[in-house]
Structures are given as structure tokens and as C-alpha cells.
Amino acid sequence: MNKQQKKTWDDCMALLMSELPKEDAETVYDKAVLRWQDFSAKMDGESESRKKLAVNSILPRVAIYAALKEDGYPADQIMKKYIEEISGPAMHEKYAKLEKIPGFFWIFRKAYMSYTDKSDWWNCESVKTPDGFKLDMHTCLWKDCCDIAGYPEVCSYFCDSDDITYSNLRKVGFRRTQTLGKGGERCDFEFYRKDGAEKQ
């Protein structure tokens, strides 16, 4: 495993150890690695950037869910805990720290729009607004990975992670009415400048 894969799998193992007896956690982990290998093989026709993110970060977590569910454990409950107590808060803390940078909102807007426009992780349309920007995502790699693996329901947890990541920031406001992962026609992100952010 490379460094990024190891970090993802270490996080997953820590979660399993916190939820299951040690022997059971190790059994689920071993099964999940096999599922991950199977899922990863289905990404062979994808671009290098899509395959890298899928194999290193997205598919390990889908594989953990699959192994838990196959062995009769409360996979949804455990996945929900992972997103709400580990993954989501970690990303939120990252952005909360970055907000200390002067002019952060406008840096965030430029970087986020540029990245989503250029990356093939999404098929995305973006538009600037006077105090922010909007994104309509018509395809999403996280959704694609969950569908390819045969566990489309997992994507809703990744959507929940966005809500935790971007909610309650001091300078960045976030709203969304629908997501692909929850059955919507698109993911309609909107980010806007809060009163705590500097004006442009």
C-alpha cells in the first residue's frame, strides 16, 4: 500500500477496533481488503486521476461498509459514526484553520472553482455570484465508485461529510438542496461570503 492508502486503511481499522471485538474487527478488515481489490479492478478503464482517488481513498471505505454488511454488522450505523465523528470533523477542522488566512473566502472561491472545472472527478458547471459561487455537478466520482462497487447507498454518507465539512465555518457559508448520492438530479452546491469574511 502507498502512504495515502495506508492512512485511509489505518483510519478504517481504528474505526473497526472501536466498534467490534478485536478478532471480529480483524476479520472484517481482511475481508474488506479483498473487496477493495475487487472494486479497484473495476476502475482499470478510468483515467489515472480518477483511479488514484478511487483506489486510495473512496473504495477502501466502501469496502469496509460492504464487509460489515456481508457479515451482518450494523454497517449503516458504523459508517454514519465514521462520517460524523472522524472524517467530517477532520475536514471541517482543516477549513476552520485555513479561514485564519486574510481574504480566505476569495482564495477559496478561486481555488475551488478552478479545481472543479479542471478535474475529471466531476462533470461540473460553475458560476460566480456577487458574494460567492454556485456549482452544479452532473456526475461525481464518489457516486460512480459506490455504483461500480454495488453499494450506491454509501454515497449518501459522503454527501453528509460535505455538510459537516462546510457547516458552521466563520467566513464560508454553504447550502445545497439536492445531491446525486441522495437521488437528486445533480449536486447543487452554493458557497457564499459570511459577514465574518473580508469584502473583495
Number of C-alpha atoms within 10 A of each C-alpha: 8 7 9 14 17 13 14 16 21 12 16 23 17 11 19 21 16 12 15 13 10 11 10 15 20 15 13 23 22 14 18 24 17 14 21 23 14 14 22 22 12 13 18 11 9 11 11 12 11 19 22 16 16 24 20 21 18 23 27 25 24 27 27 27 24 22 23 24 14 13 13 8 16 13 18 15 10 18 21 17 16 20 20 18 14 15 17 21 17 16 15 20 14 11 19 18 10 13 20 12 10 11 14 17 27 20 12 17 20 14 12 14 18 12 13 17 16 11 12 16 21 20 15 20 14 18 11 15 11 8 14 20 18 20 21 18 20 16 18 19 18 26 24 18 25 23 15 15 21 13 15 18 16 25 25 18 20 20 19 17 24 18 17 19 22 21 14 13 18 17 20 24 18 19 14 14 10 15 22 20 25 18 13 12 14 19 22 20 18 19 21 21 21 17 11 12 19 13 11 9
